[in-house]
């Protein structure tokens, strides 16, 4: 009995010592391709776009498929209305406005609506218009007085609404925007509605990337906007007369620059002397939606279709040179397929993607060409591994994917496709004898 007690004491001492000296694999398994740089950037020199800036993104994932000067701040003119309309739809959702609610026309909005040199429907000062009427005029005909009236209905003044726009952009991590008006007109064009203490010639400026993110948020949160942006023609009744509104988006079916291979259904144009011709477009083709933005296209006159021609080139480039690819759930990647386990029956566990995920890959590239790195979820760790026991299919880490020959970039700033990784098998805990045996082995291994 004395010998047994001494032996037991010796074994316990060895376990304690071994635990103190032993070290296992770190919680992060990385492959040698972690720092691989893409061979090409998102700006393809083969695509010669005659614009100052441009971007093409996936509407669902925010993957940037193409970009040119996408971070440069430029005048966006009436594309501003996409942001204003987001806030109008938000107010309707929150019950602060209703579609059939009739709102009065304030003085500043009325004065702007009478300017025939601008895009407008002629509002009457003594007439109230429904939110729906003003909303339709703002999106279809880019009516400046109409969107100003809506802004006043939401916030009480143009200035208060612009401040609300600024706050919304900051919540989306857009911090460099210059915003002064609700319509996209210059601050000197809206009379008493101008933003106070701003430069006389102040105008709204955003980047192509900013506009893509605003459009993505609008489509994700209020997809019903497409029911209106896709309307080619509609009449506006101001109470005494009707205005024929033809959508300024000439890529819509039935209009001048429609193209059967690209069923464009939105979103918004923007034009000014300083901006040139801008267009934020969106198309749903083969089951997948992309958003494109072109800034600073040629605008020789009101009949110039350059912005739509450049947009067609960009949209066609995406669909002709990239393949929308699904990474299936339970996909494993070489050198990033396992994580260490602490006190498990097995010292590692196999991991794979949790769910289906989508990515645009250059033609000729497949999922098997993707390179992955794997990071363990430290909240589930004890010391240097996942703590056993653990049920199957728990999110145990993150896979970060690179594509060879293609730079991955996303609107949220990610430079890799990040996917949840789950353990493909139940993690069972080792018994005390196995744990003690491993500790003794580690102790002597480190000792010598």
SEVEX-433951 format. One record per residue: residue in one letter; y negated, z, x of N, C-alpha, C in turn. Coordinates in pm, whole numbers, padded with zeros to 5 digits, always signed. Each point is the difference from the previous one (the first is absolute). Layout:
N
aYZXYZXYZX
...
//
This chain:
448
x+00121+00000+00084-00121+00000-00084-00125+00000+00087
x+00003+00077+00110-00115+00006+00090-00024-00137+00064
x+00110-00068+00037-00012-00134+00061-00062-00097-00100
x+00043+00009-00128-00052-00089-00105-00151+00021-00018
x-00042+00129-00002-00141+00030-00018-00083-00053+00117
x+00056+00014+00124-00073-00050+00117-00010-00154-00004
x+00112-00063-00043+00001-00147-00008-00102-00048-00104
x-00001+00067-00115-00095-00034-00106-00143+00017+00049
x-00027+00108+00075-00133+00026+00052-00042-00108+00099
x+00099-00044+00082-00026-00104+00099-00035-00133-00069
x+00078-00032-00104-00023-00126-00073-00138+00000-00065
x-00038+00112-00063-00130+00009-00064-00113-00014+00102
x+00021+00059+00116-00100-00012+00106-00016-00144+00045
x+00116-00071+00010-00005-00140+00040-00072-00084-00103
x+00026+00029-00130-00065-00075-00107-00151+00018+00007
x-00045+00124+00019-00143+00029+00007-00063-00072+00119
x+00069+00007+00112-00053-00065+00120-00005-00151-00015
x+00107-00052-00060+00008-00145-00017-00110-00050-00093
x-00025+00078-00104-00104-00039-00094-00136-00003+00067
x-00021+00094+00091-00128+00008+00068-00022-00117+00095
x+00112-00046+00066-00014-00104+00101+00023-00141-00051
x+00078-00010-00111+00040-00135-00045-00118-00075-00058
x+00000-00126+00021-00101-00087-00063+00069-00123-00054
x-00039-00040-00119+00062-00117-00060-00101-00112-00010
x+00041-00105-00068-00088-00116-00013-00127+00038-00074
x-00108-00066+00032-00125+00026-00071+00012-00049-00143
x-00096+00039-00084+00004-00038-00141-00039-00143-00025
x-00037-00074+00103-00045-00137-00021+00089-00095+00078
x+00065-00090-00067+00081-00103+00064-00082-00128+00000
x-00027-00054+00116-00079-00123+00007+00076-00105+00078
x-00017-00126-00040+00061-00106+00078-00100-00053+00100
x+00047-00080+00091-00084-00047+00109-00105-00099-00046
x+00005-00042-00126-00095-00097-00051-00118+00064-00071
x-00013+00131+00011-00105+00073-00071-00138-00058+00029
x-00025-00036+00125-00133-00046+00037-00009-00151+00018
x+00094-00072-00062-00001-00145+00008-00126-00054-00067
x-00070-00088+00066-00119-00062-00056+00037-00134-00062
x-00064-00031-00110+00028-00127-00066-00054-00115+00085
x+00065-00114-00010-00042-00116+00076-00124-00066-00059
x-00019+00016-00130-00113-00063-00066-00072+00100-00087
x-00128-00025-00020-00081+00088-00086+00000-00054-00141
x-00065+00074-00091-00003-00044-00139-00096-00117-00019
x-00079-00031+00103-00083-00120-00005+00075-00114+00066
x+00041-00097-00078+00075-00114+00050-00097-00114+00030
x-00007-00039+00127-00095-00104+00041+00032-00135-00063
x+00123-00015-00048+00039-00126-00063-00068-00018-00136
x-00044+00111-00059-00068-00006-00130-00150+00004+00026
x-00063-00113-00011-00143-00011+00027-00079+00016-00131
x-00040+00123-00029-00078+00026-00122-00149-00007+00033
x-00073-00078-00078-00143-00015+00021-00075+00107-00080
x+00018+00125+00041-00064+00114-00065-00036+00101+00109
x-00088+00093-00034-00036+00104+00098+00110+00103+00015
x+00066+00033-00109+00106+00101+00002+00099-00028-00111
x+00124+00045+00021+00103-00023-00102+00114+00098+00020
x+00075+00019-00107+00119+00086+00006+00094-00039-00112
x+00129+00017+00025+00103-00017-00103+00092+00120+00007
x+00024+00065-00114+00082+00121-00001+00099-00005-00116
x+00107+00076+00015+00094+00018-00111-00059+00102-00095
x-00005-00035-00128-00065+00086-00099+00073+00132-00020
x+00131+00001+00022+00080+00119-00022-00001+00093+00120
x+00027-00052+00117+00018+00085+00119-00125+00014+00085
x-00096-00092-00018-00119+00003+00085+00023-00059+00137
x+00113-00066+00022+00025-00064+00129-00101-00113+00022
x-00062+00001+00116-00095-00105+00036+00077-00116+00061
x+00001-00112-00068+00079-00115+00043-00084-00091+00090
x-00129-00003-00026-00093-00080+00082-00135+00069-00001
x-00072-00009+00112-00136+00052+00002-00084-00074+00102
x-00127-00011-00032-00098-00060+00090-00130+00079-00017
x-00042+00067+00106-00123+00080-00006+00000+00093-00122
x+00116+00054-00032+00017+00073-00126-00074+00133-00006
x-00046+00052+00114-00071+00127+00001-00152-00017+00006
x-00047-00123+00005-00143-00025+00013-00071+00019-00134
x-00106+00081+00001-00080+00021-00122-00082-00124-00028
x+00012-00051-00122-00071-00120-00042-00047+00016-00144
x-00102-00072-00041-00044+00007-00139+00111-00049-00094
x+00024+00074-00107+00109-00038-00092-00053-00048-00135
x-00131+00019-00025-00062-00047-00124+00077+00049-00123
x+00030-00089-00095+00057+00041-00129+00143+00049+00006
x+00067-00011+00114+00133+00060+00009-00010+00152-00011
x-00121+00052+00015-00027+00143-00025+00049+00041-00138
x-00007-00092-00095+00036+00033-00139+00143+00049-00014
x+00089-00034+00092+00137+00050-00006+00002+00152+00012
x-00085+00052+00085-00010+00145+00017-00064+00064-00123
x-00105-00064-00053-00065+00052-00120+00097+00001-00118
x+00076-00107-00013+00095-00009-00111+00111+00104+00014
x+00039+00033+00123+00099+00107+00019-00052+00129-00063
x-00125+00033+00025-00056+00124-00053-00017-00006-00152
x-00028-00118-00053-00008-00015-00145+00137+00025-00063
x+00103-00060+00058+00136+00020-00051+00044+00146+00015
x-00043+00062+00106+00031+00142+00020-00066+00084-00109
x-00125-00032-00034-00071+00073-00105+00069-00018-00135
x+00050-00120-00026+00072-00025-00125+00130+00080-00003
x+00071+00001+00111+00125+00075+00009-00023+00149-00022
x-00112+00050+00051-00031+00143-00012-00065+00035-00134
x-00021-00100-00086-00057+00026-00131-00151+00012-00003
x-00066-00035+00109-00146+00008+00005-00065-00122-00064
x+00075-00109-00007-00042-00122-00069+00117-00050-00083
x-00030-00083-00100+00108-00065-00075-00034-00147-00013
x+00102-00083-00017-00020-00145-00003-00097-00045-00109
x+00006+00061-00115-00084-00044-00112-00130+00078-00010
x-00021+00089+00095-00125+00076+00001-00118-00093+00027
x-00106+00013-00079-00118-00083+00019-00104+00075+00083
x-00048-00067+00103-00094+00066+00091-00133-00075+00001
x-00111+00072+00014-00132-00064+00003-00028-00064+00135
x-00095-00088+00003-00041-00067+00123-00125+00068+00055
x+00010+00054+00120-00116+00067+00060-00097-00106+00053
x-00118+00043+00036-00108-00090+00038+00034-00085+00123
x+00053+00064+00104+00031-00072+00124+00106-00106-00025
x+00105+00035-00075+00108-00094-00029-00052-00117-00084
x-00087+00031-00096-00057-00103-00085-00081-00100+00082
x-00084+00050+00086-00085-00088+00081+00084-00093+00087
x+00104+00055+00063+00087-00083+00085+00070-00106-00085
x+00044+00037-00119+00077-00093-00085-00084-00120-00045
x-00131+00011+00008-00087-00110-00042-00028-00099+00113
x+00046+00031+00120-00024-00086+00117+00103-00112+00001
x-00042-00120-00037+00093-00112-00010+00040-00058+00136
x-00067+00044+00107+00040-00046+00133+00122+00076+00051
x+00034+00108-00073+00116+00081+00036+00111-00023-00103
x+00119+00041+00035+00112-00011-00095-00017+00108-00106
x-00014-00040-00124-00032+00096-00107+00040-00051-00137
x+00017+00093-00091-00005-00028-00143-00129+00068-00049
x-00078-00067-00084-00131+00055-00040+00014+00113-00101
x-00011+00122+00050+00011+00116-00089-00130+00020-00078
x+00010+00062-00116-00117+00033-00081-00024+00150+00006
x-00124+00036+00020-00033+00141+00022+00026+00086-00123
x-00012-00059-00117+00017+00077-00123+00140-00011-00058
x+00094-00048+00080+00138-00019-00047+00096+00079+00088
x+00099+00060-00064+00104+00070+00074+00123-00091+00012
x+00068+00013+00112+00117-00083+00026+00121+00088+00028
x+00117-00049-00039+00120+00080+00026+00034-00001+00148
x+00068+00102+00042+00046+00009+00138+00086-00122+00032
x+00082-00041-00095+00088-00115+00022-00082-00127+00027
x-00104-00024-00078-00084-00119+00019-00062-00002+00140
x-00055+00112+00039-00068+00009+00130+00100-00012+00115
x+00115+00059-00020+00108-00007+00100+00044-00145+00020
x+00022-00071-00108+00042-00140+00008-00107-00087+00067
x-00126+00023-00037-00109-00079+00059-00013+00028+00151
x+00025+00123+00039-00011+00038+00141+00107-00069+00085
x+00123-00004-00051+00111-00056+00078+00008-00152-00009
x-00021-00055-00119+00016-00145-00020-00121-00077+00050
x-00119+00048-00037-00121-00076+00030-00087+00067+00106
x+00050+00109+00057-00073+00075+00102-00139+00038-00048
x-00010+00039-00126-00129+00031-00061-00058+00129+00058
x-00111-00014+00070-00058+00114+00073-00059+00105-00094
x-00074-00045-00102-00056+00096-00095+00108+00076-00076
x+00113-00067-00026+00110+00063-00073+00063+00113+00080
x+00029-00025+00127+00063+00105+00080-00096+00115+00026
x-00130-00030+00010-00099+00106+00016-00005+00088-00125
x+00013-00062-00116+00002+00076-00125+00122+00092-00006
x+00114-00051+00044+00121+00083+00005-00017+00116+00097
x-00060-00026+00114-00022+00107+00100-00087+00109-00059
x-00103-00041-00075-00088+00097-00063+00075+00083-00105
x+00093-00065-00071+00078+00070-00101+00092+00104+00062
x+00049-00028+00120+00092+00092+00067-00074+00117+00064
x-00110-00031+00071-00063+00103+00084-00143+00035-00037
x-00061-00074-00093-00135+00034-00042-00109-00072+00075
x+00030-00049+00119-00098-00076+00078+00072-00083+00104
x-00071-00101+00052+00058-00084+00104+00027+00081+00127
x-00094+00084+00036+00014+00080+00123+00121+00092-00008
x+00016+00068-00113+00113+00091-00015+00132-00075+00007
x+00004-00119-00055+00123-00079+00003+00030-00048+00142
x-00102-00043+00073+00021-00041+00140+00053+00117+00082
x-00054+00118-00024+00051+00118+00071+00147+00024-00034
x+00037-00026-00123+00139+00014-00043+00087-00105+00072
x-00051-00119+00015+00071-00105+00073+00023+00041+00146
x-00102+00055+00060+00009+00043+00139+00105+00110+00016
x+00000+00094-00092+00098+00109+00006+00143-00053-00014
x+00017-00096-00090+00133-00058-00019+00049-00067+00127
x-00088-00076+00064+00039-00067+00125+00040+00101+00107
x-00074+00108+00011+00032+00102+00100+00135+00064-00029
x+00034+00013-00128+00132+00057-00035+00112-00094+00040
x-00033-00128+00017+00099-00099+00046-00012-00024+00151
x-00076+00085+00066-00019-00007+00145-00077-00125+00043
x-00086-00049-00088-00094-00107+00037-00134+00068+00024
x-00035+00016+00126-00116+00083+00035-00119-00078+00055
x+00017-00130+00022-00107-00077+00062-00070-00095-00096
x+00032+00007-00127-00058-00092-00098-00149+00026-00020
x-00073-00106-00033-00141+00011-00035-00014-00042-00147
x-00031+00095-00085-00009-00026-00144-00136+00045-00055
x-00064-00089-00076-00130+00030-00058-00010-00038-00148
x+00080-00098-00043-00009-00046-00139+00138-00006-00064
x+00000+00009-00132+00126-00001-00075+00052-00142-00024
x-00088-00098+00013+00035-00138-00033+00030-00087+00122
x-00053+00040+00114+00011-00084+00120-00128-00076+00029
x-00098+00008-00090-00131-00059+00028-00067+00079+00110
x-00101-00061+00063-00077+00072+00100-00080+00112-00065
x-00033+00101+00077-00073+00114-00055-00139-00042-00051
x-00050-00113+00050-00132-00048-00041+00006-00089-00124
x+00121-00019-00055+00015-00091-00114+00023+00071-00133
x+00003+00134+00003+00036+00071-00123-00111+00089-00054
x-00122-00029+00039-00116+00068-00057+00008+00152+00010
x-00018+00066-00114-00005+00146-00002+00137+00064+00026
x+00103-00081+00005+00134+00055+00025+00035+00010+00147
x-00094-00035+00086+00030-00002+00144+00032+00139+00054
x+00080+00002+00106+00040+00126+00063-00120+00056+00077
x-00034+00126-00021-00120+00058+00062+00013+00017+00151
x-00114-00011+00067-00010+00025+00144+00093-00089+00084
x+00027-00118-00051+00084-00095+00072-00088-00115+00048
x+00041-00071+00104-00077-00116+00047-00021-00100-00114
x-00113-00066+00002-00036-00093-00108+00108-00107-00017
x+00050-00053+00109+00098-00108-00005+00144+00051+00011
x+00022+00127-00029+00135+00057+00010+00096-00073-00093
x+00122-00022+00047+00102-00065-00082+00135+00062+00031
x+00092-00017-00091+00133+00059+00016+00080-00073+00107
x+00060+00078+00090+00082-00057+00106+00133+00074+00008
x+00106-00076+00006+00135+00053+00017+00075-00097+00090
x+00113+00043+00050+00082-00090+00081+00105-00067-00089
x+00062-00104+00053+00109-00066-00074+00113+00099-00026
x+00026+00087+00096+00105+00102-00017-00039+00099-00110
x-00127+00039-00004-00047+00090-00105+00021-00063-00138
x-00037-00129-00012+00013-00068-00129+00147-00013-00040
x+00087-00020+00097+00144-00009-00029+00052+00134-00052
x-00046+00109+00060+00045+00133-00044-00054+00031-00139
x-00127-00033-00026-00057+00022-00133+00080-00077-00105
x+00033-00123+00033+00076-00085-00093+00140+00054-00022
x+00063+00048+00107+00134+00058-00013-00003+00122-00092
x-00098+00087+00020-00013+00119-00083-00023-00039-00147
x-00084-00099-00022-00029-00046-00136+00126-00053-00068
x+00077-00082+00070+00121-00058-00057+00111+00103-00020
x+00007+00097+00090+00103+00103-00013-00030+00097-00113
x-00127+00040-00010-00038+00102-00098-00031-00058-00138
x-00051-00123-00002-00039-00062-00127+00044-00147-00003
x+00130-00025+00001+00050-00139+00002-00044-00082-00119
x-00042+00068-00107-00046-00072-00119-00126-00082+00026
x-00067+00024+00113-00120-00076+00033+00030-00149+00010
x+00124-00034+00034+00038-00140+00014-00005-00076-00133
x+00013+00072-00109-00008-00066-00130-00139-00061-00022
x-00099+00059+00064-00137-00050-00013-00037-00094+00114
x+00037+00035+00123-00036-00085+00114+00067-00138-00007
x+00105-00011-00079+00072-00127-00011-00054-00090-00112
x-00100+00048-00073-00059-00079-00109-00095-00105+00058
x+00027-00125-00026-00082-00108+00055-00133-00014-00074
x+00002+00013-00132-00121-00019-00079-00003+00097-00117
x-00120+00045-00035-00018+00088-00115-00146-00004-00041
x-00026+00024-00126-00138+00003-00049-00050+00143-00011
x-00127+00019+00031-00064+00131-00013-00108-00010-00107
x+00009+00086-00099-00100+00003-00108-00097+00114+00025
x-00126-00035+00022-00098+00104+00031-00070+00054-00125
x+00044-00046-00116-00058+00048-00125-00070-00109-00077
x-00057-00097+00073-00068-00112-00066+00048-00136+00050
x+00062-00002+00117+00049-00126+00057+00126+00024+00082
x+00068-00109+00031+00123+00009+00079-00019-00065+00136
x+00057+00062+00101-00001-00055+00136+00142-00041+00035
x+00020-00123+00041+00131-00047+00046+00021+00050+00143
x+00098+00087+00016+00028+00056+00133+00119-00073+00061
x-00023-00073+00106+00110-00059+00076+00019+00083+00127
x+00122+00041+00025+00030+00086+00113-00042-00066+00130
x-00066+00076+00087-00042-00053+00130+00117-00017+00096
x+00115+00055-00038+00122-00020+00079+00062-00133-00041
x-00034-00105+00074+00042-00134-00037+00146-00030+00036
x+00072+00099+00051+00142-00019+00030+00088+00033-00120
x-00062+00049-00108+00076+00031-00121+00050-00129-00065
x+00111+00012-00068+00058-00116-00069-00103-00063-00094
x-00014-00132+00012-00092-00072-00086-00138-00020+00059
x-00028+00065+00114-00131-00016+00063+00010-00089+00125
x-00115-00028+00059-00015-00105+00102+00099+00006+00115
x+00024+00118+00055+00083+00012+00121+00135+00066-00027
x+00048-00009-00121+00133+00056-00029+00105-00081+00074
x+00108+00066+00039+00107-00063+00077+00132+00051-00057
x+00080-00090-00050+00122+00040-00073+00094+00086+00084
x-00001-00019+00132+00090+00077+00086-00050+00142+00024
x-00125+00026-00038-00058+00133+00020-00062+00047-00132
x+00076+00070-00083-00050+00046-00130-00095+00120+00012
x-00118-00026+00052-00100+00105+00021-00044+00058-00134
x-00011+00134-00006-00043+00065-00124-00111+00103+00022
x-00069-00008+00110-00113+00088+00028-00048-00026+00143
x-00103+00064+00045-00063+00115-00062-00151-00019-00017
x-00073-00026+00111-00146-00002-00013-00066-00077+00114
x-00103-00077-00040-00082-00069+00098-00123+00083+00034
x-00071-00042+00104-00127+00063+00036-00082-00101+00080
x-00126-00018-00039-00083-00103+00064-00142+00049+00017
x-00054-00023+00119-00142+00025+00024-00041-00079+00123
x-00131-00011+00024-00047-00074+00117+00052+00061+00129
x+00001+00132+00007+00045+00067+00123+00151+00007+00011
x+00068+00010-00114+00147+00013+00001+00069-00134+00015
x-00063-00108-00049+00071-00125-00011+00090+00009-00123
x+00116-00064+00008+00094+00003-00113+00119+00089+00034
x+00022+00102-00082+00111+00093+00017+00098-00013-00116
x+00123+00039+00026+00098+00000-00110+00115+00095+00032
x+00026+00092-00092+00120+00082+00004+00097-00058-00103
x+00110-00054+00048+00097-00063-00088+00131+00075-00003
x+00078-00025-00103+00135+00057-00005+00091-00098-00071
x+00124-00006+00046+00097-00092-00058+00136+00067-00004
x+00072-00025-00108+00135+00052-00017+00095-00119+00002
x+00079-00010+00107+00087-00116+00020+00136+00047+00050
x+00105-00056-00057+00137+00035+00039+00027+00150-00013
x-00066+00061-00097+00023+00142-00024-00079+00095+00088
x-00091-00054+00082-00073+00084+00093-00149-00031-00007
x-00083+00103+00004-00145-00017-00010-00068+00027+00134
x-00091-00089+00035-00084+00023+00117-00146+00001-00042
x-00083+00060+00084-00144+00003-00018-00062-00067+00121
x-00097-00088-00022-00071-00062+00111-00150+00023-00016
x-00068+00007+00112-00145+00013+00001-00056-00098+00102
x-00097-00080-00040-00074-00083+00097-00147+00034-00014
x-00065+00022+00112-00143+00033+00003-00074-00104+00083
x-00115-00042-00051-00085-00090+00077+00048-00143+00007
x+00060-00051-00107+00034-00142-00004-00129-00080-00023
x+00009-00130+00021-00117-00085-00019-00046+00002-00146
x-00131-00012-00018-00054-00007-00137-00122-00091+00003
x+00025-00130+00006-00109-00097+00008-00078-00007-00130
x+00072+00019-00112-00063-00004-00131+00095+00066-00101
x-00041+00005-00125+00079+00069-00101+00132-00070-00032
x+00014-00124+00045+00124-00075-00024+00096+00007+00119
x-00040+00068+00105+00083+00009+00121+00128+00079-00029
x+00113-00058+00033+00129+00065-00027+00068+00054+00127
x-00077+00013+00107+00059+00037+00129+00079+00130-00006
x-00053+00101-00069+00068+00130-00002+00140-00010-00061
x+00015-00087-00098+00130-00017-00066+00096-00083+00087
x-00056-00096+00071+00083-00080+00091+00052+00086+00115
x-00084+00088+00051+00043+00091+00107+00102+00101-00053
x-00021+00045-00122+00096+00093-00061+00135-00068-00021
x-00002-00125-00046+00125-00074-00018+00075-00015+00131
x-00073-00028+00107+00062-00011+00132+00066+00132+00040
x-00071+00109-00024+00049+00132+00039+00123+00040-00082
x-00008-00019-00131+00114+00034-00086+00122-00085+00035
x-00021-00129+00020+00110-00090+00034+00060+00037+00135
x-00084+00039+00094+00047+00042+00132+00098+00117-00013
x-00035+00097-00083+00087+00117-00017+00135-00041-00058
x-00003-00073-00110+00126-00035-00067+00083-00100+00080
x-00063-00081+00084+00074-00101+00077+00053+00051+00134
x-00060+00110+00051+00036+00046+00134+00066+00137+00005
x+00007+00067-00114+00059+00133-00004+00102+00008-00114
x+00096+00089+00017+00102+00022-00101-00006+00145-00046
x-00007+00018-00131+00000+00134-00057+00142+00054+00009
x+00019+00103+00080+00133+00048+00034+00020+00143-00046
x+00115+00026-00058+00032+00136-00044+00093+00068+00100
x-00040+00116+00045+00086+00084+00084+00076+00090-00096
x+00128-00022-00012+00080+00070-00099+00014+00149+00031
x+00017+00078-00105+00031+00142+00018+00130+00013+00078
x+00009+00105+00079+00119+00031+00082+00014-00091+00122
x-00109-00071+00037+00002-00081+00122-00012+00089+00122
x+00085-00028+00102-00006+00074+00126-00056-00090+00109
x-00068+00061+00097-00059-00074+00110+00057+00050+00133
x+00029-00094+00086+00057+00031+00131-00093+00092+00079
x+00060+00099+00065-00072+00098+00082-00094+00090-00080
x+00010-00005-00131-00081+00089-00084+00079+00035-00125
x+00127+00033+00020+00089+00020-00115+00057+00140-00010
x-00045+00093+00085+00054+00136-00010-00103+00103+00044
x+00019+00123-00050-00083+00113+00036+00089+00117+00041
x-00048+00088+00089+00080+00115+00043+00014+00104-00111
x+00109+00073+00001+00026+00105-00098+00021+00132+00073
x-00061+00105-00051+00014+00133+00059+00114+00075-00070
x+00101+00037+00080+00116+00074-00050+00075-00073-00111
x+00007-00133+00009+00077-00075-00097+00141-00027+00049
x+00090-00035-00092+00134-00042+00043-00009-00116+00096
x-00095-00092-00032-00032-00109+00091-00136+00028+00061
x-00019-00042+00124-00125+00028+00069-00112-00097-00039
x+00035-00110-00068-00100-00095-00049+00038-00044-00141
x-00097-00055-00068+00027-00056-00133-00058-00140-00008
x+00069-00089-00067-00047-00137-00016-00111-00005-00105
x-00101-00085+00027-00111-00015-00094-00024-00148-00030
x-00060-00026-00114-00031-00136-00042-00121+00002-00092
x-00049-00116-00037-00117-00007-00090+00035+00058-00136
x-00096+00067-00060+00022+00068-00128+00004-00098-00116
x-00090-00100+00000-00013-00090-00115-00041-00139+00047
x+00005-00095-00092-00043-00135+00032-00148+00000+00037
x-00037-00079+00102-00139-00015+00041-00025-00147+00031
x-00124-00041-00014-00033-00142+00015-00095-00025+00115
x+00014-00118+00060-00084-00037+00113-00009-00152+00007
x-00117-00051+00039-00016-00143+00025+00034-00024+00147
x+00100-00083+00025+00040-00033+00137-00024-00147+00026
x-00038-00031+00123-00017-00140+00036+00131-00074-00021
x-00009-00123-00045+00119-00080-00021+00086-00002+00126
x+00128+00019-00018+00092+00003+00114+00030+00140+00048
x-00074+00099-00053+00025+00140+00036+00074+00069-00114
x+00096+00084+00033+00078+00071-00101-00004+00149+00025
x+00058+00075-00092+00002+00146+00013+00070+00042+00129
x+00100-00076+00041+00075+00033+00123-00088-00010+00125
x-00114-00069-00011-00091-00013+00114-00099+00115+00010
x-00003+00086-00101-00092+00113+00002+00048+00107+00097
x-00094+00062+00069+00029+00109+00092-00052+00130-00059
x+00080+00106+00015-00036+00126-00068-00004+00118+00096
x-00084+00095-00033+00002+00132+00063+00017+00102-00111
x+00060+00113+00032+00034+00100-00101-00056+00136+00038
x-00071+00062-00094-00056+00133+00020+00058+00095-00105
x+00053+00114+00047+00059+00097-00091-00104+00080-00077
x+00036+00045-00118-00086+00084-00083+00010+00144+00050
x-00101+00043+00075+00004+00132+00065+00008+00116-00098
x-00040-00022-00123+00010+00107-00100+00145+00036-00030
x+00090-00092+00030+00142+00023-00026+00076+00041+00126
x-00074+00019+00108+00062+00031+00129+00014+00151+00022
x+00101+00034+00075+00009+00133+00061+00024-00027+00147
x-00089+00052+00080-00001-00031+00143-00010-00151+00020
x+00103-00065+00052-00013-00142+00037+00082-00094-00087
x+00035+00043-00120+00077-00091-00085-00011+00038-00147
x+00046-00090-00086+00004+00029-00143+00090+00120-00026
x-00047+00090-00082+00077+00123-00023+00112-00024-00100
x+00122+00026+00042+00116-00010-00088+00012+00130-00082
x+00057-00008-00121+00048-00121-00069-00113-00072-00071
x+00026-00125-00041-00101-00079-00069+00068-00103-00089
x-00053-00017-00120+00058-00097-00093-00025-00143+00048
x+00076-00091-00051-00012-00142+00032-00129-00058-00061
x-00053-00104+00063-00114-00077-00050-00129+00080-00009
x-00020+00093+00092-00127+00072+00008-00090-00075+00098
x-00131-00001-00025-00092-00068+00091-00011+00083+00126
x+00064-00047+00106+00010+00077+00124-00091-00053+00110
x-00069-00111-00026-00086-00055+00104-00072-00125-00045
x-00065-00064+00096-00076-00121-00026+00037-00108+00100
x+00026-00120-00052+00024-00117+00083-00130-00078+00012
x-00038-00036+00123-00119-00081+00023+00046-00134+00056
x-00032-00109-00070+00053-00132+00034-00105-00090+00062
x+00042-00074+00103-00080-00106+00061+00069-00133-00023
x-00078-00106-00008+00056-00134-00013-00028-00078+00127
x+00102-00053+00063-00019-00077+00122-00076-00128-00031
x-00103-00027+00081-00077-00121-00018-00098+00003-00115
x-00018+00117-00058-00091+00012-00114-00062+00138+00000
x-00133+00003-00001-00068+00129-00002-00005+00054-00142
x+00054+00118-00020-00006+00063-00132-00127+00083-00010
x-00066-00013-00114-00123+00074-00025-00015+00020-00150
x-00052+00117-00037-00012+00034-00142-00142+00050-00030
x-00039-00014-00127-00133+00043-00041-00023+00148+00024
x+00107+00080-00001-00016+00144+00023-00010+00037+00147
x+00001-00102+00088-00015+00025+00143+00130+00003+00077
x+00113+00003-00067+00129+00001+00071+00021-00131+00075
x+00061+00012+00118+00034-00120+00078+00151-00022+00004
x+00071+00076-00081+00144-00015-00015+00035+00019-00147
x+00113-00053-00040+00051+00026-00134+00077+00131+00006
x-00047+00100-00073+00063+00132+00005+00082+00022-00127
x+00128+00034+00021+00093+00016-00111+00067+00137+00007
x+00030+00056-00115+00073+00127-00006+00145-00023+00043
x+00051+00093+00081+00138-00007+00048+00080+00116-00059
x+00120-00030-00049+00084+00104-00059+00134+00009+00074
x+00061+00118-00004+00133+00017+00060+00104-00062-00093
x+00088-00078+00055+00097-00075-00081+00124+00081-00031
x+00009+00121+00053+00117+00084-00024-00042+00146-00012
x+00082+00078-00066-00025+00142-00013+00011+00066+00137
x-00094+00088+00031+00003+00070+00129+00064+00137-00022
x+00114+00020+00065+00073+00126-00014-00023+00088+00122
x+00001+00131-00023-00024+00094+00108+00130+00033+00072
x-00009+00009+00132+00118+00035+00080+00034+00148-00018
x+00128+00036+00019+00036+00141-00011-00038+00075+00128
x+00009+00131-00003-00046+00085+00110+00072-00027+00130
x+00128-00037-00010+00078-00022+00122-00045-00129+00070
x-00031-00104-00081-00049-00125+00057-00136+00023+00066
x-00086+00076-00069-00134+00028+00053+00009+00078+00131
x+00090+00100+00002+00017+00079+00123+00056-00085+00112
x+00095-00087-00035+00059-00087+00101-00102-00093+00062
x-00086-00057-00082-00104-00089+00051-00097+00076+00090
x-00034+00123-00043-00093+00080+00078+00057+00032+00139
x+00129+00035+00004+00065+00030+00129+00001-00124+00088
x+00035-00113-00060+00005-00125+00076-00137-00034+00057
x-00105+00015-00083-00136-00030+00044-00045+00095+00110
x+00043+00126-00014-00036+00099+00100+00053-00036+00139
x+00126-00035+00005+00059-00034+00128-00046-00135+00052
x-00027-00090-00093-00053-00131+00041-00136+00016+00068
x-00085+00083-00059-00132+00023+00058+00005+00088+00124
x+00103+00084+00003+00012+00090+00114+00033-00075+00128
x+00083-00105-00014+00042-00076+00119-00066-00137+00004
//
